Amino acid sequence: MKAVWKGSIGFGLVNIPIRLFSAVQNSNLDLDMLDGKDHSKIKFQRINENTGKVVPYERIVKGFLLRDKYVILDDDDYEDASPEKSKMIELENFVDIDEINPIYYESSYYAEPEKQGQKAYALLLKALIKSNKAGVARFVLRSTENLCVIHPMDEIIVVTKIRFPEEIRSHEEIEVPSLAAISKKELDVGLALIKQYTSDFDITGFHDEYSKELLRIIKAKAKGKRATVKKLKPREELSDDLYGQLMKSLGKKGA
């Protein structure tokens, strides 16, 4: 793997030199857009909406629409707005990882220590495991300031980027039903259903079945065959009897 960032974790007065490696990858199949007539690849062009002509890349600028007029930004503007290009992930405080709502999580990176920082790395890792805490910090990646949490996973330190509050949309416009509509009887059966389905979380039991099935269909088509498709089992019609549906669900799990 190729490192995407090199710097240090600041743990008090201790500097831990590290390299970050992307911990995630896309499991979707890489599909190209083609012309249905001759299967040639589709190319995208940057077109001026007024003239209809192609705009050379070197002539393209970026602007922000403010009061019906664009304010054009240049390199100096980006430089002035950029955070100080520090190579330090400075731990600001420590929190219980459960206090962070999953909606804030973005992407994760494995942190590998440089040779001169291995003991300090081991100390921070062991302290995080023992305290059951995660560190909150900021760092600059690709000229952008990022908020992150530093937490242990399988005896390795993981740096997970999290979103700033400004990046989370308000849910005030979302219409949801009143909780008062649920009776105690329905709630009791719902809780019983949750309890019946409760188990330890094991991520290895979940796989990208869609991409796997799509690849199987692609390989069959390459051989001039039609892959057998799994038939969907028909579901019962929806009804207004919520309690009855819950009771049937309990019986189905037990069977």
Secondary structure by P-SEA (a helix, b strand, c coil): ccccbbbbbbcccbbbbbcccccccccccbbbbbccccccbbbbbbccccccccccccccccccccccbbbbbcaaaaaaacccccccccccccccccccccccccbbbbbbbccccaaaaaaaaaaaaaacbbbbbccccccbbbbbbbbbcccbbbbbbbbccccccccccccccccccccaaaaaaaaaaaaaaccccccccccaaaaaaaaaaaaaaaaccccbbbbbccccccccaaaaaaaaaaaaaac
